[in-house]
Amino acid sequence: MTMDSIGPAGCGPFPAWVPVSARRYIAHTEGGQSIRALARLGGCHASTVLRQIRRIETLRDDLLVDEALDRLGGGVGAAGPGPAERAGGSEGKTTMIHKAIAPDPATPDDDTLKREGRRVLRRLCEAGAVLAVAQDMEKAIVVRDQPDGGTLRRAVVDRELAQAMALKDWIACEAPGRIARYRITAAGRAALREMIDGPAAATGFSEAQQGFDGPEEAARRLRYAGIDSPVAALARRRDRDGTPFLSLDLVRAGERLREDFELAQMEPRTTQNWDRFLTAGTSGGVPDLDGLRGAEAARARVSGALRELGPGLGDVALRCCCHLEGLESAERRMGWSARSGKIVLRIALQRLKAHYERLGDRGGLIG
């Protein structure tokens, strides 16, 4: 399908992730196509298209959905007769095409939506997490309520990405107002599972012999399957005197490392060699951030923090804060005694907090 054609489902110059119902709504309202013409193009009954269009219309009260439709509708021109009608050979059929208009470059493509959507949805799966956005905010943020009444920022989200997630029904507004609050939906949880594990495997018997995952592959999948990060789970525990095992500033230090890790797009890969950040004898201190922006600056901050922590502390911070590996798994992999990982992680977070305090304004807080 080219940008000039509507396509079999009545779609215009849209990314593949745009739902069919939204494509038909825009083709009808912005492109001027009739419901019967869209039904013929989609091979369905006109009443099906009508229900889809009415459903999308009711969703326009949602801030992010309304913005997404306006953004996508801006890339659709007026509809006109297709080549067959202009040549007089339509034989009673209607074929409509859109005038091509360059799509909005800020609209996320399929790869961006999957990559960033997995990061945001994983945060929204945490207990009490919501996505907050206001009319005058350039970006949306994922926040989580804390027991002391405060909020902890979990992620920063591009507004265009949040619009796409709302249009796909991955998130739904639960509290509209000046600051709208969104929570993950059942569809969003299902999409996250598919992003982590891949499309659901067919059930039943198969003639082909199926392979078995090795321990490394199984651990990598389980690493992302939890709804809570190891730091967030540990923060809920309490010492014998009833005080939280991790204070809020230690949790924020771990989340800051994770945010930099994600911004730098340093997701774990089997070919990634992290030992170079954790080699004994490397100097820590404040990294040189002069002239660095965006992902490069985030990468420099992560490498500087890991060098400051050094072997052992840097290992557990990398595994638990960045890779989201569980404490028990980290203990086994590093040969530590049971239940010692939480103590080492707390020490690592204390060192990390002190490192960020020395970094000060040069740390380039995200958002």
QUINOR-V524048 format. One record per backbone hydrogen bond with DSSP energy under -0.5 kcal/mol. CO is the residue of the C=O (numbers start at 1). NH is the residue of the N-H. E is the energy in kcal/mol with one decimal. If there is no record, write none. Layout:
CO&NH&E / CO&NH&E
This chain:
2&5&-0.7 / 4&98&-1.2 / 6&11&-1.6 / 7&10&-1.5 / 12&14&-2.5 / 15&18&-1.4 / 19&23&-2.0 / 20&24&-2.5 / 21&25&-2.0 / 22&26&-2.4 / 23&27&-2.6 / 24&28&-1.9 / 25&29&-2.9 / 26&30&-2.6 / 26&31&-1.7 / 27&33&-2.4 / 31&79&-1.9 / 34&38&-2.0 / 35&39&-2.2 / 36&40&-2.2 / 37&41&-2.2 / 38&42&-2.2 / 39&43&-1.0 / 39&44&-2.1 / 45&48&-0.8 / 45&49&-1.3 / 46&50&-2.4 / 47&51&-2.2 / 48&52&-1.9 / 49&53&-2.5 / 50&54&-2.4 / 51&55&-2.2 / 52&56&-2.2 / 53&57&-2.0 / 54&58&-1.8 / 55&59&-1.1 / 57&60&-1.1 / 58&61&-0.8 / 59&62&-2.0 / 62&66&-2.6 / 63&67&-2.0 / 64&68&-2.3 / 65&69&-2.4 / 66&70&-2.1 / 67&71&-2.4 / 68&72&-2.6 / 69&73&-2.8 / 70&74&-1.1 / 72&75&-1.5 / 73&76&-1.4 / 75&101&-0.7 / 78&99&-0.7 / 80&97&-1.6 / 82&86&-2.0 / 83&87&-1.8 / 84&89&-2.5 / 85&88&-1.0 / 90&93&-1.8 / 93&95&-0.5 / 95&82&-2.0 / 97&80&-1.7 / 98&100&-0.5 / 99&77&-1.0 / 104&107&-1.6 / 109&113&-2.3 / 110&114&-2.2 / 111&115&-2.6 / 112&116&-2.8 / 112&117&-0.5 / 113&117&-1.8 / 114&118&-1.7 / 115&119&-1.2 / 116&120&-2.3 / 117&121&-2.9 / 118&122&-1.9 / 119&123&-1.2 / 120&124&-2.2 / 121&125&-1.1 / 123&126&-1.4 / 126&129&-1.9 / 128&145&-1.0 / 130&132&-0.6 / 130&143&-2.5 / 131&182&-2.7 / 132&141&-2.1 / 133&180&-2.5 / 134&137&-1.3 / 138&159&-0.8 / 140&157&-3.4 / 141&132&-3.1 / 141&143&-0.6 / 142&154&-4.0 / 142&155&-1.3 / 143&130&-2.5 / 144&152&-2.7 / 146&149&-2.0 / 150&146&-3.2 / 152&144&-1.8 / 155&142&-2.9 / 157&140&-2.9 / 158&162&-2.1 / 159&163&-2.2 / 160&164&-1.9 / 161&165&-2.3 / 162&166&-2.0 / 163&167&-2.3 / 164&168&-1.8 / 165&170&-2.6 / 165&171&-0.9 / 166&169&-1.3 / 170&185&-2.4 / 172&183&-2.3 / 175&181&-1.2 / 178&135&-0.7 / 178&180&-0.5 / 180&133&-2.1 / 181&174&-2.5 / 181&175&-1.4 / 182&131&-2.7 / 183&172&-2.3 / 185&189&-2.1 / 186&190&-2.2 / 187&191&-2.2 / 188&192&-2.1 / 189&193&-2.3 / 190&194&-1.9 / 191&195&-2.2 / 192&196&-2.1 / 193&197&-3.0 / 194&198&-1.9 / 214&218&-2.5 / 215&219&-2.2 / 216&220&-1.8 / 217&221&-1.8 / 218&222&-2.4 / 219&223&-1.8 / 220&224&-0.6 / 221&224&-1.0 / 221&225&-0.5 / 222&225&-0.9 / 222&226&-0.8 / 229&233&-2.4 / 230&234&-2.3 / 231&235&-1.9 / 232&236&-0.7 / 233&236&-0.7 / 234&237&-1.1 / 237&245&-2.8 / 239&242&-1.8 / 243&239&-3.1 / 247&251&-1.9 / 248&252&-2.3 / 249&253&-1.5 / 250&254&-2.0 / 251&255&-2.4 / 252&256&-2.2 / 253&257&-1.8 / 254&258&-1.9 / 255&259&-2.6 / 256&260&-2.2 / 257&261&-2.3 / 258&262&-2.5 / 259&263&-2.7 / 260&264&-2.3 / 261&266&-2.2 / 262&265&-1.4 / 269&272&-1.3 / 272&274&-0.8 / 274&277&-1.7 / 274&278&-0.6 / 275&278&-0.8 / 279&282&-1.5 / 287&289&-0.8 / 289&292&-1.9 / 293&296&-1.2 / 293&297&-0.8 / 294&298&-2.2 / 295&299&-2.6 / 296&300&-2.0 / 297&301&-2.1 / 298&302&-2.3 / 299&303&-2.4 / 300&304&-2.3 / 301&305&-2.2 / 302&306&-2.5 / 303&307&-2.2 / 304&308&-1.9 / 305&309&-1.9 / 306&310&-2.4 / 310&314&-2.9 / 311&313&-1.7 / 312&316&-2.2 / 313&317&-2.0 / 314&318&-2.4 / 315&319&-2.5 / 316&320&-2.6 / 317&321&-2.1 / 317&322&-1.0 / 318&322&-0.6 / 318&323&-2.3 / 319&325&-3.3 / 320&230&-0.5 / 326&330&-2.3 / 327&331&-2.5 / 328&332&-2.1 / 329&333&-2.4 / 330&334&-1.9 / 331&335&-0.6 / 331&336&-2.3 / 332&335&-0.8 / 337&340&-1.6 / 340&344&-1.9 / 341&345&-2.7 / 342&346&-1.9 / 343&347&-2.0 / 344&348&-2.5 / 345&349&-2.4 / 346&350&-2.0 / 347&351&-2.2 / 348&352&-2.4 / 349&353&-2.6 / 350&354&-2.0 / 351&355&-2.1 / 352&356&-2.2 / 353&357&-2.0 / 354&358&-1.9 / 355&359&-1.7 / 356&360&-1.8 / 359&362&-1.5 / 360&363&-1.8 / 361&364&-1.2
